[in-house]
Amino acid sequence: MTNQQIMHIGIDDTDSTRQGCTTYVAALLVEKLEKLGVKFLDYPNLIRLNPNVPWKTRGNGALCLRIMHDTKLKEKIKDVTLSLVEEHSDLSFQGTDPGIVFIAQRQVPNELKTFAKRAITGIVTLNQAVKLVKKFRGEAVGFNTSRGIIGALAAIGETLEADHTYELIAYRIAENRGLKRKVDVASIFEMDRLTRPYTFNNVDLEKGRVIITPRGPDPILFGIRGETAEIVKKAFELVKPLEPVERWLIFRTNQGTDAHLKRVAALNQIQPYSSVIVRGTVSRNPQLVPLRHVIFSIKDETGEVDCAAYEPTGALRKVAMALIVGDNVEVYGAARKPKDGKRLTINLEKINILELAPKTAYQNPVCPNCGKRLKSMGKGKGFRCSKCRLRLKDAEKVLVVEERRLKTCLYATSTRSQRHLTKPLSRYGIEKQAAAVDRLIEPWHS
């Protein structure tokens, strides 16, 4: 009887800012491995890692293929993987440091799962990754600085046992890469209308802008994200590309799940380069700074931090601008390392308003005869009514409580500025509570 073995193949950092895409390498590898006769145990896993690491390329995504194969194919599978990664990586570009990891374990060890969580929410090192590969008798291959081994191992360790989503990515033919993408815009808006909320982040309704088509020189034509493999496949069939689609592939992923966010109990526990959820009280009123960014501060008993809602965040920037000192909030976002001794800054993704402080102001009194607000006759001279001419020399300004236009609820950045990992408001209430591997629909790639 033929011996079967399970293998997890992790790949990361094959692309650069000028070309390439690690998901595309995975799509090519899927086809090569199918020809060898391997069995896929899951959709290819697209794992977005910590979006705040300073050395990331674009979306900081790593890939894992989980397969079952005849043991005699083991070396052939490795050779095919190495050859594809070397051929399709931008190795001459500084900062492109591909890594490949092979782990032959029936169950992913808990230590690798822990490593993956740390790579998604914080900082891990190459030395830590290499030690774990050796411990579990895996193999790792790196190019240049080999930093990609970190992401490759993390992709293996993230088995998506919590909330997860799917993405169908369609790729361009080689001669069209770098040119303007051609997709029928009306069909994308219609697809969004017919499939939301079970697909998400297709379009920015606020600006009337398509979001599924990237802008860079990579080989992706468009990508559709959704709750199930079936819904992203249906959505794909509704979109009308105006240029050839070379191939397409469905991924299971942690995108749109807030997997990068880690709840911390106090402001002094926030670490730079992490993404956090933390509570505080607004301690400095919002200020509009150059480029239309909004900055305010929050504090608790342990310290104080700044919060920034940048202009592209759209609706969230307006919410931030309407906060006042005393509002009790919970902020979601990326901790930016302070410069020149200044306070740490949280780049906002969401604001959860827990309690609104009363907003008061002194106003002129109203006329007791006609109800019109009186006008001042000068400091210490009283007030007069411009309508009925009544004069009240002893009247004073009155303290009134103004109505707040904000509500105690969760607000998120506009669709166009959401990170890959940010959970959109449309997903709240429909997240997956358990993550048993879904069956592979047919077909799940071209």
C-alpha positions as CSV (number, residue, x, y, z in Angstrom):
1,M,0.0,0.0,0.0
2,T,1.3,3.5,-0.9
3,N,2.5,5.6,2.0
4,Q,0.8,9.0,2.3
5,Q,2.3,11.9,4.2
6,I,0.9,15.3,5.1
7,M,3.0,18.4,4.3
8,H,2.6,22.1,5.0
9,I,4.4,24.4,2.6
10,G,4.8,28.0,3.7
11,I,6.0,30.8,1.3
12,D,6.6,34.5,1.9
13,D,8.3,37.7,0.6
14,T,8.7,36.8,-3.1
15,D,7.4,40.2,-4.3
16,S,8.7,43.8,-4.3
17,T,7.2,47.2,-4.8
18,R,8.0,47.0,-8.5
19,Q,6.7,43.5,-9.4
20,G,5.5,40.1,-8.3
21,C,3.0,38.6,-5.9
22,T,3.3,35.7,-3.5
23,T,-0.3,34.7,-4.1
24,Y,0.5,34.3,-7.8
25,V,3.4,32.0,-6.9
26,A,1.0,30.0,-4.8
27,A,-1.5,29.8,-7.8
28,L,1.3,28.5,-10.1
29,L,2.4,26.0,-7.4
30,V,-1.2,24.7,-7.0
31,E,-1.2,23.7,-10.7
32,K,2.2,22.1,-10.6
33,L,1.3,20.1,-7.5
34,E,-2.0,18.9,-9.0
35,K,-0.1,17.5,-11.9
36,L,2.0,15.5,-9.5
37,G,-1.2,14.0,-8.1
38,V,-1.1,15.5,-4.6
39,K,-4.4,16.0,-2.6
40,F,-5.2,19.4,-1.2
41,L,-6.5,19.3,2.4
42,D,-7.6,22.9,2.4
43,Y,-7.8,26.0,0.2
44,P,-4.5,27.8,0.0
45,N,-4.2,29.8,3.1
46,L,-3.5,33.5,2.7
47,I,-2.3,34.8,6.0
48,R,-1.9,38.5,6.6
49,L,0.8,39.2,9.2
50,N,1.4,42.2,11.4
51,P,0.7,45.3,9.1
52,N,2.9,47.5,11.2
53,V,6.3,45.9,10.7
54,P,8.6,48.5,9.0
55,W,10.0,46.0,6.5
56,K,6.8,44.7,5.1
57,T,5.9,44.8,1.4
58,R,2.4,46.0,0.6
59,G,-0.1,43.8,2.3
60,N,2.4,41.6,4.2
61,G,0.7,38.4,3.2
62,A,2.2,34.9,3.5
63,L,0.9,31.6,1.9
64,C,0.5,28.1,3.1
65,L,-0.5,25.0,1.0
66,R,-1.6,22.0,3.0
67,I,-1.3,18.7,1.1
68,M,-1.3,14.9,1.3
69,H,1.2,13.2,-1.0
70,D,2.9,9.9,-1.8
71,T,6.1,9.8,0.2
72,K,8.1,9.1,-3.0
73,L,7.0,12.6,-4.2
74,K,8.5,14.4,-1.3
75,E,11.7,15.6,-3.0
76,K,10.0,16.4,-6.2
77,I,7.5,18.6,-4.4
78,K,10.3,20.5,-2.7
79,D,12.2,20.9,-6.0
80,V,9.1,22.3,-7.8
81,T,8.5,24.7,-5.0
82,L,12.0,26.0,-4.8
83,S,12.2,26.4,-8.6
84,L,9.0,28.4,-8.8
85,V,9.9,30.7,-5.9
86,E,13.3,31.4,-7.4
87,E,11.9,32.0,-10.8
88,H,9.1,34.4,-9.7
89,S,10.8,36.3,-6.9
90,D,12.3,39.8,-7.5
91,L,15.6,38.7,-6.0
92,S,17.6,41.6,-7.2
93,F,15.4,44.1,-5.4
94,Q,16.7,45.2,-2.0
95,G,14.2,44.1,0.7
96,T,12.9,41.1,-1.2
97,D,14.0,38.2,1.0
98,P,12.0,35.0,0.1
99,G,11.5,32.2,2.5
100,I,10.1,28.6,2.1
101,V,9.3,26.3,5.0
102,F,8.3,22.6,4.7
103,I,6.8,21.0,7.8
104,A,5.7,17.3,7.7
105,Q,3.3,17.0,10.6
106,R,-0.2,15.6,10.6
107,Q,-1.3,18.2,13.2
108,V,0.3,21.7,13.3
109,P,2.1,21.9,16.7
110,N,0.7,24.4,19.2
111,E,4.1,26.1,19.4
112,L,3.8,27.0,15.7
113,K,0.2,28.3,16.3
114,T,1.5,30.5,19.1
115,F,4.4,31.7,16.9
116,A,1.8,32.6,14.2
117,K,-0.3,34.6,16.6
118,R,2.7,36.6,17.6
119,A,3.7,37.3,14.0
120,I,0.2,38.6,13.3
121,T,0.0,40.8,16.4
122,G,3.6,41.7,17.2
123,I,7.2,41.2,16.3
124,V,9.1,37.8,16.0
125,T,12.6,37.1,14.9
126,L,14.3,35.0,12.2
127,N,16.2,33.2,14.9
128,Q,13.0,32.2,16.7
129,A,11.6,30.9,13.4
130,V,14.6,28.8,12.5
131,K,14.7,27.2,16.0
132,L,11.1,26.1,15.6
133,V,11.7,24.7,12.1
134,K,14.6,22.6,13.5
135,K,12.6,21.5,16.6
136,F,9.8,20.0,14.4
137,R,12.2,18.5,11.9
138,G,11.1,20.8,9.1
139,E,13.2,22.4,6.4
140,A,13.7,26.0,5.6
141,V,15.2,27.7,2.6
142,G,15.9,31.4,2.4
143,F,17.2,33.9,-0.2
144,N,19.1,37.1,0.5
145,T,18.5,37.9,4.3
146,S,16.0,35.0,4.5
147,R,13.5,37.1,6.4
148,G,10.7,35.4,4.5
149,I,11.2,32.3,6.6
150,I,9.4,34.1,9.4
151,G,6.2,34.7,7.4
152,A,6.4,31.2,5.8
153,L,6.4,29.5,9.2
154,A,3.7,31.8,10.5
155,A,1.5,30.9,7.5
156,I,1.8,27.3,8.5
157,G,1.1,28.0,12.1
158,E,-2.1,30.0,11.5
159,T,-4.6,27.2,10.9
160,L,-7.6,29.6,10.9
161,E,-9.4,27.9,13.7
162,A,-11.2,31.1,14.6
163,D,-13.0,33.5,12.3
164,H,-12.0,33.4,8.7
165,T,-13.0,34.6,5.2
166,Y,-12.3,33.8,1.6
167,E,-10.8,35.7,-1.3
168,L,-11.0,34.8,-5.0
169,I,-8.1,36.4,-6.9
170,A,-8.1,36.7,-10.7
171,Y,-4.7,37.3,-12.4
172,R,-3.7,39.2,-15.6
173,I,-1.8,37.9,-18.5
174,A,1.8,38.9,-18.5
175,E,1.6,41.5,-21.3
176,N,-1.0,43.5,-19.5
177,R,0.8,43.8,-16.2
178,G,1.7,47.4,-15.4
179,L,-1.1,48.7,-17.6
180,K,-4.4,50.2,-16.4
181,R,-6.7,47.4,-15.3
182,K,-9.8,46.9,-17.4
183,V,-12.9,45.7,-15.7
184,D,-16.5,46.8,-16.3
185,V,-17.2,49.1,-13.4
186,A,-21.0,48.8,-13.6
187,S,-20.8,45.0,-13.2
188,I,-18.7,45.4,-10.0
189,F,-21.3,47.7,-8.4
190,E,-24.1,45.3,-9.5
191,M,-22.1,42.4,-8.0
192,D,-21.7,44.3,-4.8
193,R,-25.5,45.0,-4.6
194,L,-26.4,41.4,-5.2
195,T,-23.9,39.8,-2.8
196,R,-23.4,42.2,0.1
197,P,-23.0,41.7,3.1
198,Y,-21.7,38.2,2.2
199,T,-19.0,39.9,0.2
200,F,-17.3,43.0,1.5
201,N,-15.0,45.9,0.5
202,N,-15.9,45.7,-3.2
203,V,-16.6,49.4,-3.6
204,D,-16.4,52.6,-1.7
205,L,-20.0,53.9,-1.8
206,E,-19.0,57.2,-0.2
207,K,-16.7,58.1,-3.1
208,G,-18.3,55.9,-5.8
209,R,-15.0,54.1,-6.3
210,V,-14.1,50.5,-7.1
211,I,-11.8,48.8,-4.5
212,I,-11.4,45.2,-5.8
213,T,-8.8,46.3,-8.4
214,P,-5.3,47.1,-7.0
215,R,-3.2,49.9,-8.5
216,G,0.3,48.4,-8.4
217,P,2.3,46.6,-11.1
218,D,1.5,43.2,-9.6
219,P,-0.3,40.4,-11.6
220,I,-3.6,40.7,-9.8
221,L,-6.6,41.9,-11.9
222,F,-9.0,41.9,-9.0
223,G,-9.8,40.2,-5.7
224,I,-13.2,39.5,-4.2
225,R,-13.6,38.9,-0.4
226,G,-16.5,37.1,1.2
227,E,-17.8,34.8,3.9
228,T,-17.7,31.5,1.9
229,A,-16.0,30.0,-1.1
230,E,-19.4,29.7,-2.8
231,I,-20.2,33.4,-2.5
232,V,-16.9,34.7,-3.8
233,K,-17.2,32.3,-6.8
234,K,-20.7,33.6,-7.5
235,A,-19.5,37.2,-7.2
236,F,-16.6,36.4,-9.6
237,E,-19.1,35.2,-12.2
238,L,-21.0,38.5,-12.0
239,V,-18.0,40.6,-12.7
240,K,-17.2,41.4,-16.4
241,P,-13.5,41.6,-17.0
242,L,-12.6,43.6,-20.2
243,E,-9.2,42.0,-20.5
244,P,-8.1,38.3,-20.4
245,V,-8.0,36.5,-17.1
246,E,-4.9,34.2,-17.0
247,R,-6.0,32.2,-14.0
248,W,-8.0,32.5,-10.8
249,L,-7.8,30.9,-7.3
250,I,-9.8,30.8,-4.1
251,F,-7.9,31.4,-0.8
252,R,-9.0,30.9,2.8
253,T,-7.7,33.8,4.8
254,N,-7.7,35.8,8.0
255,Q,-8.6,39.0,6.1
256,G,-11.4,41.1,7.5
257,T,-11.2,39.5,11.0
258,D,-9.3,42.0,13.1
259,A,-6.8,39.2,13.8
260,H,-4.0,41.8,14.2
261,L,-5.7,43.6,17.1
262,K,-4.7,42.7,20.7
263,R,-6.7,44.0,23.6
264,V,-4.5,45.7,26.3
265,A,-5.6,46.6,29.8
266,A,-3.8,49.9,30.1
267,L,-2.1,52.6,27.9
268,N,1.3,51.9,29.4
269,Q,1.2,48.3,28.1
270,I,1.1,49.3,24.4
271,Q,4.1,48.3,22.5
272,P,5.3,50.1,19.3
273,Y,4.5,48.2,16.0
274,S,1.6,46.4,17.6
275,S,-2.2,46.9,16.8
276,V,-4.3,47.3,19.9
277,I,-7.8,47.8,21.4
278,V,-7.5,50.0,24.5
279,R,-9.8,52.2,26.5
280,G,-9.2,55.8,27.7
281,T,-10.8,59.2,28.3
282,V,-10.4,62.0,25.8
283,S,-7.9,64.3,27.5
284,R,-7.2,66.8,24.7
285,N,-9.8,68.1,22.2
286,P,-9.3,67.1,18.6
287,Q,-7.2,69.4,16.4
288,L,-7.1,69.6,12.6
289,V,-3.4,69.5,11.5
290,P,-1.9,70.0,8.0
291,L,-3.2,67.6,5.3
292,R,-6.6,67.5,7.1
293,H,-5.6,64.9,9.7
294,V,-7.3,64.9,13.1
295,I,-5.2,64.4,16.3
296,F,-6.6,64.0,19.9
297,S,-5.3,62.5,23.1
298,I,-6.7,59.9,25.5
299,K,-5.5,59.0,29.0
300,D,-6.0,56.5,31.8
301,E,-4.4,56.1,35.2
302,T,-1.2,54.8,33.6
303,G,-0.5,57.3,31.0
304,E,-1.5,59.3,27.9
305,V,-1.3,58.6,24.1
306,D,-2.2,60.5,21.0
307,C,-4.7,59.2,18.5
308,A,-4.6,60.1,14.8
309,A,-7.4,59.8,12.2
310,Y,-5.8,60.6,8.9
311,E,-7.6,62.2,6.0
312,P,-8.1,59.0,4.0
313,T,-10.1,57.5,6.9
314,G,-13.0,59.7,5.8
315,A,-16.0,59.1,8.1
316,L,-13.8,58.2,11.0
317,R,-12.0,61.5,10.8
318,K,-15.3,63.3,11.1
319,V,-16.2,61.2,14.2
320,A,-12.8,62.0,15.8
321,M,-13.3,65.7,15.2
322,A,-16.6,65.6,17.1
323,L,-15.1,64.2,20.3
324,I,-14.6,66.4,23.4
325,V,-12.6,66.1,26.6
326,G,-14.3,63.7,28.9
327,D,-15.7,61.3,26.3
328,N,-15.0,57.7,27.3
329,V,-13.8,55.7,24.2
330,E,-12.2,52.5,23.1
331,V,-9.8,52.9,20.2
332,Y,-8.6,50.4,17.7
333,G,-5.4,50.9,15.7
334,A,-1.7,50.6,15.1
335,A,0.8,51.9,17.7
336,R,3.4,54.1,16.0
337,K,6.8,54.5,17.6
338,P,7.2,58.0,19.2
339,K,9.7,60.4,17.7
340,D,11.8,62.9,19.5
341,G,10.5,61.9,22.9
342,K,6.9,62.6,22.0
343,R,4.0,60.4,23.1
344,L,3.2,57.2,21.3
345,T,0.5,57.6,18.6
346,I,-2.3,55.2,17.7
347,N,-3.2,55.3,14.0
348,L,-6.9,54.8,14.2
349,E,-8.9,52.1,12.5
350,K,-12.1,52.2,14.7
351,I,-13.5,54.2,17.6
352,N,-16.0,52.7,20.0
353,I,-17.7,55.5,21.9
354,L,-18.6,54.1,25.3
355,E,-19.9,57.2,27.0
356,L,-20.4,60.8,25.9
357,A,-19.5,63.7,28.1
358,P,-22.1,66.5,28.3
359,K,-21.2,69.4,26.0
360,T,-22.1,72.7,27.5
361,A,-21.9,76.3,26.3
362,Y,-23.0,79.8,27.4
363,Q,-25.6,81.4,25.1
364,N,-27.5,84.6,25.1
365,P,-30.9,84.3,26.8
366,V,-34.2,84.2,24.8
367,C,-36.8,87.0,24.7
368,P,-39.6,86.3,27.2
369,N,-42.1,88.0,24.8
370,C,-41.3,86.4,21.4
371,G,-38.9,83.6,22.1
372,K,-36.2,85.1,19.8
373,R,-32.6,84.9,21.1
374,L,-31.5,88.3,22.5
375,K,-28.5,90.2,21.3
376,S,-25.8,91.7,23.5
377,M,-25.7,95.5,23.9
378,G,-22.1,95.3,25.0
379,K,-20.2,94.0,28.0
380,G,-22.2,94.6,31.2
381,K,-24.9,96.5,29.3
382,G,-27.5,93.7,29.1
383,F,-29.4,92.4,26.1
384,R,-32.1,93.5,23.6
385,C,-34.5,91.8,21.3
386,S,-34.1,92.8,17.6
387,K,-37.7,91.7,16.9
388,C,-39.8,93.3,19.7
389,R,-37.2,95.8,21.0
390,L,-37.4,94.5,24.6
391,R,-34.3,95.5,26.6
392,L,-33.1,93.5,29.7
393,K,-30.2,95.3,31.4
394,D,-29.8,92.7,34.2
395,A,-30.0,89.5,32.0
396,E,-27.0,87.2,31.8
397,K,-25.8,84.4,29.5
398,V,-27.3,81.0,30.3
399,L,-25.5,77.6,30.4
400,V,-27.1,75.1,28.0
401,V,-26.3,71.5,27.2
402,E,-25.8,71.0,23.5
403,E,-27.0,68.0,21.6
404,R,-24.2,65.7,20.6
405,R,-24.4,64.3,17.0
406,L,-22.4,61.2,18.0
407,K,-23.9,58.0,19.4
408,T,-22.5,55.4,21.7
409,C,-21.6,52.9,19.1
410,L,-18.7,51.5,17.0
411,Y,-17.4,53.7,14.1
412,A,-14.9,52.4,11.5
413,T,-12.6,54.0,8.9
414,S,-14.1,54.4,5.4
415,T,-13.9,51.3,3.2
416,R,-11.2,52.7,0.9
417,S,-8.7,53.0,3.8
418,Q,-9.4,49.8,5.6
419,R,-6.4,47.4,6.0
420,H,-6.6,43.8,4.8
421,L,-7.1,42.6,8.3
422,T,-9.6,45.2,9.5
423,K,-13.0,43.7,10.1
424,P,-15.6,45.9,8.4
425,L,-18.8,46.8,10.3
426,S,-20.8,44.6,7.8
427,R,-19.2,41.5,9.2
428,Y,-20.2,42.1,12.8
429,G,-22.8,39.4,13.8
430,I,-22.0,37.1,10.9
431,E,-18.4,36.1,11.9
432,K,-17.6,32.4,12.0
433,Q,-17.4,31.0,15.6
434,A,-15.8,27.7,14.6
435,A,-13.5,27.0,11.7
436,A,-13.9,23.4,10.5
437,V,-12.3,23.2,7.1
438,D,-14.9,23.7,4.4
439,R,-15.1,21.3,1.5
440,L,-13.3,22.3,-1.6
441,I,-15.9,23.4,-4.1
442,E,-15.5,22.4,-7.7
443,P,-13.8,24.2,-9.4
444,W,-11.9,26.2,-6.8
445,H,-9.3,27.4,-9.3
446,S,-8.9,27.6,-13.1
